Amino acid sequence: MARVYVSIGSNIEREQNIRAGVADLKARFGTLLLSSVYESEAVGFAGDSFYNLVAGFDTALTPQQVAAELRAIEEAHGRVRNGPRFSSRTLDIDLLLYDDLVLHQGKLEIPRDEITKNAFVLWPLAEIAPQLEHPQLGVTYGVLWDSFDKQSQPLWPVEFSF
């Protein structure tokens, strides 16, 4: 079994879509380790604020199979893919980590580079896996978050119940 971490985000009917996305992940993958939910401004475009979190789970599926399952969940919740790369999303679920695998295969990139670039990915990941090391950098996510420029991307925890 591989330990997988995924980021989950929404800025369209975000409470409903986050809850539905987490429910679908539980239905497909079983027990989830969930971070807190964080609110952040849209990055890369003008739009409504996002809710974001990270989930961890174990799976026997390959990375490609996990990515296909995540895509199916997104599509089941109205994800539109023919718009601009940076745009509003009903549900965005990205495969961040698959054990300590390093893989660059088409659009599948593990570890996902957004981990070290975006506070809305790094903070929730560091919350639930602070001692886990980035497979390429050899630094823990807790240390990466501690050294992140937190003023560059405002982010705040929100009260959220599943």
N, C-alpha and C positions, 0 to 999 in steps of 0.2 A: 504494500500500500504506500502510496506517495502522499505527502502532506502538501496541500495546495492552498494558496492564498489568492483571493480575488478581490478586486475593488468593485464597489457597487455605487452608482450615482444616479441621480434624477433631478431635473429642474422643471418637469411638467407633472402636475399632480403628484408631487414628490413623495408625500407621506404614503399615499395609496400605492404608488409604484414601488417604493422601497419595501413596504410590507409584502406586496405580492411577489417581488423578486426574491426576497429572503424565503418566503414560503415555498416557492418553486425550487430554490436551491436545496432546502431541507428535504423536499419530496424526492429530489433526484439523487442527493448525495448523503443524506442522513444528518447526523449531528453536526452543527456548525459552531465554531468559536467566533463570536461577533464582537467587534469593537463598538465603542460608542458611535453615535451618529454625529457628524459635524456638518455645519453649514459653511459654505464658502461662496464667494462671488464667482461668477462665470470667468473662466480663464481663456483668453484667446478670442473672445467675442463679447458683444454687449447682449446680455440676457439675464433672465431671472437667476437668483441664487440657487445653488445646488445643495442637496443633502448627499453626504458621502459616508461610507463606512467600508471596512474590510472584513471579510469572512475567511476563516480557515476551515478546511475539512480534509478528510482522508479519502482517497479513491484508488481503485485498481485500474481506472481508465488511463489511456495514454494522454499526453498533453493535447494532441490533435482532437481526441474524442471529447476531452473536457471543453476545449474551445468551441467545438460544435454544439455541445449541450448549452453553453453560455449564450451562444448566438441564437439558439432556438428559444431560450427563455426571453431574451431581448425582443425577438420578433413576435412572440406570443403576447407581448405587452406593447405592441405598436411602434417598435423602434423603426425609424425611417433611416435608410442608409444612402439615399440618393441626394442628400443635401450637402452643404459644406462640412468639412471635417470638424470644425469647431462650431457647434450649433447646439440648440436646446435638445434635450433627450428625455424621452419617457423613461427609459431604463438603459443604463450603460453598465455592463459587467465585463471586466477585463481580467484575464488570467495574468497575475503578477509573478507568481513563483510556483514552481513544481519541484519539490525537494530542493536540491542544490544544482539542478540542471541549468546549463547554459545552452540555449538553442536560438538560432536565427534561421527561420524557415519561412520564406514568404512574409506574410503579415504576422506570423506567430513569432513573437520575440520574448524570450524568457532568460533572465529576469527582465521585466518590462522597464524601459528607461524612465517612465513617468515616476517610478518609485523615488528616485533621487531628485526629481525636478519639481514635483508638486506636493505641497503641504497636505492637500486633501487625500493623498495616497500615503505619504510617509508617516504622518502623525497616527492615523488609525492602525497602520501596520506596526509601528513602533509600540503602540499601546498593547497589542495582543501578542507580539513576538519580539520583545525588546532585546533578547539575547541571541536571536537568530542572526547569522552573518550573511551579508550580501555575498552571493557566490563568486562574484568577480572582484569586488573591492576588499573582501576580507574584514569588513567592519560591521559591527552590529547595527541593527536598525535603531536601537536606542541611542547609540552614539551619533548615527547619522541625523536623527531628529534633534538631538541636543545641539548639534553644530549648524542646523539649518537656519537660514535667514528668515525668521518668522515674520518680520515686518514686510517682506516682499509679497506675501500672499496671506492676507487676513483669513483666519479660520477660527470658528468657535464651536464648542460642543452645544448640542441642543437636547432638551428633554424629549425622549422618544421611547415608546414602548411597543414591543412586538406582540 
